[in-house]
Amino acid sequence: MKTNSKGKSLEPGIHFELCWTVTNQKTVPSLFPESPEFQAMPKVFATGYLVGFIEWACILAVNPYIDWPSMQTVGTHINVSHSAATPPGIKVRAKVKLIKIEGRKLVFEVEVFDEMDLIAQGTHERFIVNAEKFKTKEAEKRLKM
């Protein structure tokens, strides 16, 4: 794989762990406050926020190996089970490992644990993009609205 300007090479096997404590703001009722159905749900770590936590860990895993911030990664696919509830105040830990590189596509194996259980596992795909080109395409799309 291509070496970045810092002399680091992005290759399979890179791994990273991220720890964070679940807050009230990252529970199911906070996901869509305008939804009465979500408001009736238990205050546990929302799957939507879990996905963001996994993305965060994968971003941090690869940033030292790409020319960040001019090059960035965007999430393109997630295949993760969320098998255990985590209430606020409990620490979670994401373990991510880059297992495959196909051109600009990166495939990660992911696991998330709370202080008691494996709460999620699966795969996540990200795509390396040029940040300026990506922002330009986003702006062009907005202009068509």
N, C-alpha and C positions, 0 to 999 in steps of 0.2 A: 504494500500500500504506500501511497505518497507520504513523504515526510513533510511536516509542517515547517514554518519559518523558525520554530524554536528547536528544530532538530529531532522532534519526537515523531514516531511512526505509529499510525493507527492500524492495529491488527487484532484479530480475534484473540480472546484470552484476557483482554483488559477487563478489570472488575472494579467495583466501587460499592461502598456501603454508606447509606445516609440514615441518620437517626433524627427523630423529631417527635415532639409530644403533641398528641391530638388535642385540639382546642374545641370549645363549644361552637366556634364559627365554622368548623369543618365537619359538622354533623349533618345528618339527613335533613332536618328542618331548615337548615341554613342554605341548602343547595338551591332551592327555589322557594324563597319566602312567600311568593304570591300564590303558591299552591296549597290549598287546604289539605290535600292528600299528604303532601310532604310534612305539613305541620303536625299531622296526627301520628307520624312515624316516630320510632324511638330515637333518642339522642345518642347515636353511635356514628363512628367514622363512616361517612358516605362513600359509596363506591366511586362516584364522580371525583371526589377529592383524592381518593386512593389512586386513581389513574393519574391525576396530576402529580402526586407524590412520586409515583414510579417514573413519570416523565422527567421530573426534576433530578432524580438520581441518575438517570441515563444521560441527561445533559451534562451534569457534573462529571460523569465518567469520561466523556469524550472531549470536552472542551480543551483539556491540556494537549490533545493530539490533533486538533484542527486549528486553523488560524482564526480563532474566536476573538473578537465579535464579528469580523467581516464574513466569516463562514459560521453558520449555525446549523442546528438540526431541528427538524419539525417532525412531530409524531404523525405517522400515517396508518398504523394498525396496532390494535391492542387485542390480545386474546388471553384474558386473565380471569381466573376464578376468584371470588371473594367469599371465603368459606367460614369466617368467624367474625363476630361483632367485637368492636373495640370502643369502649366509652371514652369520653374526654378525660384528660389527665394521665392517660397511659401512653408510654413511649412506644413508637413503632420504628422498625428498622428495615429499610429496603436493601436487598443484596441484588446487584445487577451485574451481568457478565455479558460482554460482547461475544457472540458465538459465530456470527457470520457477517461478511462484508460482500455485497454484490454491487459493484460500481459505487454509487453514492448511497445505496440502501444499507442500513445497519440493522442487524437482528440481535436482540438481547434476550437472554433467559433472565427471568425476574422472580424473586421471592420476597414476600413481606411478612415480617413477624411482629407481634406485639410482645408484651412482657410474659405472655403465657402460651401463645399459640402461633403456628403458621397460619396467617390470615389470608394470604393471597399467593398465587403462583401462576406462571404462564410465560408468554412471550410478548415482546413489544418491538415494533419496527419504527425506525426513524430514518429520515432522509436528509443528507447534507445539502444545504442550499447556500447560495451567495445571498447574504442578507439584503444588500442593496437591490439586487434584481427581484428578490421576493417582495420587498416593500413596493417597488415600482409596479409589479403585477397586481398587488393588492390595491394600490391607488387607482390603477386603470379600471379594475373591476368596480370600485366604488363609484367612479365617474359614470359608469353605464347604468347605474341605478336610477 
